[in-house]
Amino acid sequence: MALHRTAFPMTTPGSLPGSTATPTATNAIATAPQGLLGDAGAAGLRAGLAGGFFGARPSTGTGWLIPISGLLLVLFLLVHLAGVSLALLDPAGFEQLAEALHRQSWLPPLEVALAAALLFHPLLALVRSLSNRHARGAVAGPQRSRRGGGLEAAAALAGRWTPWSGALLLVFLVVHLVQLRLHRPVAGAELEALLAALASPFSLGLYGLAGAAVGLHLLQGHESAHRSLGWLTPANRDRIRGLGRALALLLGAGLGLVPIALVLKDSLVTVQP
């Protein structure tokens, strides 16, 4: 005679007799059939529900600020790099562009918003990193990346260096604002003011390091932002990862090398008879 197995419902803290608590989604995932989700899938979903999939609990309402502000800053940096590159290719056109921008009434509010994003993006990321470290507790032995070699290993290393590269970018932001925005150059003197700022070896080195820091940030940050927002899927993962690598190379090399190229070009013009 065939034996029939009766399935008894698993109890959760909210399903006990007399309990007034409501079973949570995390508890539901904890009792899901392993054949459906698997150990790794269930663990990932539990972690996602606990963290809100946004790098912070949904109750804080701020978890989405990190990836959104990061992506908006990438867009700004692309536009900024195009404008600064114009100073190298067409100095007269660069001065005309700068003069036209400075006449726009929307520029000061936009600059304040960008400065706030540049300030709060690394600060929020630092708070999240410290919160995650506190929740994880002490880790026995060095952490090892599960990624492969090459750019994947470099991206994992960039992720561990994020607090340091973010701190460097904050220092650069303060120096850049003091040099070129607190005392805005007069019309037609934007390039002259920029070259005067870059004449200091400290400033030139800081600009180069800031470009490298942006590249490191994007090497893992672009993919991380899409993952945090739920936009990363197995179907588009390789495309998003490849775009992040391309942006890291473009912005990292561009922002780091264009200032050096401007100084070299100016020095060559100066020494010509």
N, C-alpha and C positions, 0 to 999 in steps of 0.2 A: 504494500500500500504506500502510495506516495505521501511524503510528509509535506505539510504546508507550513511555511514560516510566517508568523504574524509579525507585522511591523508595528512597533510601539513608538509613539511620538517621543522625540527627545525633548526634554524639558530645558527651558532657559530660565534665567532669574525672573523674567516677567511672566512666565507661564505657570509658576508654582501656585497652588491653591491659596487664596487669600492675598496674593500679591497684587499690588496696584500698579506695578511698573509695566511698561510696554516693551516687548522685545525689540531690540534695536537691529538695524541692518547688519551691524558687525556681528551680532550673535547669530543672525541668520546665515551669514557667510561661514561662521565657525562650524555650523552644523550641516553645511551643504555636502552632498555626496562627493567623496574624493574622486570617484570615477568621472564626475562631471567637470570638476574644476582642477583636480590635481592638487598636490601639496603646495607647489609654487604658485599656482593660480589663486588658491584660497588665501595664501599668505599675502600675496600682492593686493588682492581686493580688500583684505582686512586692513592692511597698511594704508591703502588709498582712502578707505572710508574714515579711518581714524584721523588721517591728515587732511582730508578734504580734497585730495587730488590737486591742491593748489599751493602746497608748501606751507600751509598753515591751516588751523582748524577753521571751518566755515564761520564759526561764531565770531571770530575776530574781524571778519569782513575786509581784511587787508591782504590776504594771501595772493590774490590776483594782481596786486600792484607790482610785485617784483617782475613777473614775466611781461606784463603789458608795458610798464615803464622801460624795461630793457629793449623791447622791440621798437618802441617809439624813439628811443635814443639811437638805435642803429639807423633808423631812417634819417634822423637829423645828421648823424655823422657822415652818411653818404652825401647828403646835400652840402655839408660843410667841407668835405674833402673836394668836391667838385669846385666849390668857390675858391678854396685855397690853391688848388691846382691852376686856376685861371691866373693867379698872380705869377706863376712860373711861366705860363705859355703866352699870356697877353696882359702885361702889367697895366696898360691903359684901360683895357676892358674890366680888369679887376677893380680899379679905382672907380669906374663908372657904376659898376654893380654895387660896390660898398656905399657910394653916395646915394644911390637910389634906395637901397634898403634902409639907410639911416633916416630917410624922410618919411618912412611908413609909420603910421600911428600904432599899428599892431605889433611893431617890433619890440618895444619895451615889455609889454605883457608876455610876449612869447619868450623873451630871454629870461624873465623871472620864472616862467613855468619850466623852461629847460634847466635852469639852475636848480630848481626844486627837485626835478626828476633826477638830475645828476647827483644830488645830495642824498635823497631818500632811497634811491635804488640800492646803493651799496650798504647803507645803514640798515635797511630792512633785510637785506641778504645776510648781513652780519648777525642780526638778531635771530634770524631763522637758523643760521648755522650753530650759534650758541645754544639755542633751544633744542635742536636735534642732538647736539653733543651731550647736553644735560639729560635728555630722555634716554639716549643710548647708554650712557654710563661709561665707565672706563673700559677700554678695549685692550685685551691682552695681546701684546705683540704688535708689529707693524701691520697696517692695513694693506691689502694687496688688491689690485684692480682685477676684475674679471674680464676686462677687454683684452684684445690681442695686441700685437706689436704695432709699430709704425704710428700713424696719426691717432689711432684709437688709444694707445698708451699715452701719447702726448695730451690728448683730450682729458683723460683721467687725471693726469698730473696737473693740467691747467685747472681742473675742478678743485683740487686740493690747495692750489695757490690762489684761488679766488679772493680770499680776504686780503692777501697782500697786494695783489694787483688792483683791487678796489681801493685800498688805502692810498696807493700810489696815484691813482686817478683823481682822488679827492685832493691830494696835494697839488697836482697839476692844475685842477680846476681853480683853486684859490690863486695860484700864481698867474694863470692865464687871465683871470678876471681883473686882478690888480694891474697887470701890464697893459691890457688893451681895452678894458671895458669901464673901469672906474674912472679913467681919464681917456675918454674917447678921442681919437685923433680927429683933426679938422678934415674937411672935405679935401680929397686929393692927397692926403698924407697917410693913408692906411698902410700901404706897403712899407713906407719909410719907418713907421712906428713898429711894424712887425719885424723888420730887419734890425732895428735898434734893440728890440727885446731878444732876438736870437743872437745878438753879438756876444752875449755872455755865454761862456762855455757851460755854465751851470744850467742856464735856460735851454740851450740847444740840446744838452744831454737829457734834460727832463722831458723835452718834447719827444725825443727819440724813444725814451723809456715808456712814455705814455702811449705811444703808438704800439709798442710791443705788448703793453698791458691790455690794450683794446683787442689785439689779436688773440692773446691768451684767453681773454674773457669769452670771445665769440667762438673759440675752438670747441667749447663745450656748452656755452650759454645759449646759443641759438637753438640747439636741439633740446636743451633742458627747458627753455621757455615754452616750446611747443608741447613738450610732454606735460608740463605743469597745467597748461590750459586744456589738455585733452585733445589737442590737434594732431598728435603723433600717433600714427597707426602703422601696422606692419606693411601696408601698401605704400605709404609715402615716406617711411622712415629713411630710406637710402637717399631720396631726393632732398629731404630736409637736412639730413646730415651733410650731404655734398654741398648744399647751398651755404650751410654754416661754415664749412671749411673754406669755401671761396670768399665769403665775406670776411673771415678772419684774415686771409691773406691780403685781400684788397685793402681793407681798412688798416690793418696792422702795418703793412709795408707802406701804404700811402701816407698815413698820418705820421709815421716815423721818418720817412725818407724825404718827403716834400720840403719840410723845413731845412734839412741839410742841403738839399738841392738849391733852395733859395739863397742860402748863405754862400755856397760855392759859386753860383752864377753872379752874385753881387761882387764877390771878391775878384772874379775874372774881369768883370766890367771895370772895376776900380783900377786894376793894374794895367789895363790897356792904355797905350799912349794916346 
